[in-house]
Amino acid sequence: MKHRFTVSEKDSEVQFHRVSQDLLTHNPKQGVNYWGGAEYPTMLIWAGRIYDFLRVLEGVVGHYPARMQSYLVGYTSGWNGAEVNARLLTDAPANDGKTRLLSSGSGILSGAGWGRCEIEYDDATGQVYWIFPGGTAIGLAARQEGRRDKPACPFVAGFVAGWTNRSLGMKIEFQESKCVSMGDPKCIFESVEFLRPKAE
Ligand SMILES: [Zn+2]
């Protein structure tokens, strides 16, 4: 069975108010925000600065190792995000909780301002796609810096991998096959069994 989860522009507005406003609480003594009852502080960060994280790493250790470091940070963020969100989902039917948790990722990403995405999941083959029709916020920030010949969003690839694996109980990785920073109209992340550099 193929599942397809989308966020309309109207849903994106609703999710913004929920994710970026209602679910944030402020500790005025600390001057620090918390999200969804999670014990770790949360911060709003310019997407351009997350892109800088990759660019600085690329300058220090080269492209593929840099990509993996960004991916690993994103992975933990996605896994923990799904963990917190699992507690917030009260409408999940008991027999379909995994798919419901996966589908909620699109609303969270849109509501947090990371990009509006569609998730496609084929439960027969296990293939999963996360498609951002207008690009991710990081990809759009990277595009401002000029066209790249490599994808700019390994942080998001890691994030969707962590979210997918926590939701579905799988151990898959994701590669970004299209990126707005390379001149593509979309950012597309597709599941792969192993993450290894392809020969040029
Ligand atoms: Zn991208």
Residues whose N, C-alpha, C, O or C-beta is under 5 A from the ligand:
A	BS01	ZN	G139 A152 C153 K178 C179 V180 C187
